[in-house]
Amino acid sequence: QLQLAESGGGLVQPGGSLMLSCAARGSVFSSNTVAWYRQRPGEQRDFVASDSEGNKNYADSVKGRFTIGRDSAKNMIYLQMNSLKPEDTAVYYCNVKKKRIGGSVADYWGQGTQVTVSS
């Protein structure tokens, strides 16, 4: 139904920047909530940022540093990451939630992209 693929991860020094991209195979509509999560080895997957019809929310740990965005024409989801810290090191996943007519919600995930912040 919908496939997501993240890219843009890599190794950066503290204070550096990265922009993560999530390419969607299938339609991501403006009414769909899109989000980014991250997960460290052996830990739970944590919320990072979301965009629900233009209403953007961020985890406290990334506010002012990360920005979530979309490009509907390209069917892409982005996460601009600035002022990166070592604690930002994680695998980052994009997520799309699609509402169904019957009221249920379908949840889609990408495979993740590794971000390592280290000097």
N, C-alpha and C positions, 0 to 999 in steps of 0.2 A: 504493500500500500504506500509506504513512505520509507525511503532509505536516507540516512544521514551519514555524512563523511566529514570528519574534522581534519583540518590541516593547519599548518603554521606554527606548530610547536617547535621547540628547540632549546638550546642552551644559551642563556643570557646571564650577564653579570647583574648583581643587585643595582637597582636604579634604572635598568634598561627597560625596553619596551618590546612587546610582541603583539601582533594582531592575529588572532585565531579566526579561521573561517570554517563554516559548516555549509557544505553543499548538499542540497536536498534533491533527491530524485523523487518527483511527485510534487504536488502543489502544497505550499505553505501559505495560507491565507492570512490576511491581516487580523482576522478574528481568532486565529490560533495563537495560543500562548507559546512563546519560545523562551528557552532558558539555557543557561550554562551551569554545569555542576563540575566539581572536581573531587578527586579521590587520591589519597596517598596510600602506599602499600600497607595492607593490613588494617586500614581504617575505612570508615563509612564514606559514602558519597555525599558530599555537602553541597548545598545550594550556593551559587555564586551570584547570578544575575538573571533577571527575567524581564520580558517585555510582553505585557498583556494589552493589546490594542493601544499602544503608545504609552501606557503606564509602566514605567520602569522601576524595578526594585533591585536592590543590591544587598549582599551580605555586608554587615558592618565592617568586616575586615578588608573589603575592597572598595568601599565608598570613596569617591573622589579620585580613585586610581583607575578603575575599570569602567568601560562603557560598552553596553550591549547595543547592537544595531542590526538593521535588516536592509536588504536590497531586494524588494519584491520582484523587480524586473529580472534579476539574476537568480532568484530563488535561493538566496544566500543569507546566512546568519553570521554575525561577526561579534567578536569580543576583543575590543582594544584594551590592552593591558599596559599600563604605564607605571613607572616607579616600582618596579617589581622587587619583591623581597624574597629571601630564601624560603620563607614559609609559604610562598605561593607555589612552590614546587609540588607538582601533582600531575595526574592525568586529567585532562579537561574533556568533558563530554557535552555535546549539545543535545538539547531535548526539545521536542515539539509535542504539545498536547492538542489533540483534535476533538472537539465536541461532536458527538453523534446526535442524530435526530431524536433517538430514543432517550437521550439524557446521559448516556455513558460517555466516557472520555477515553480515547485511545492515546497511549503514551509511546513515543518513539525516541530511540537513542542511537547515537553514533558509536563508533568503535573507540573513540578517544584519541587524543594527541598529547604527547608528553611535553610538559614544560618543566625545565630545570633551571633554577636560579641559583647560581653559585659563582663565587669569585675564585 
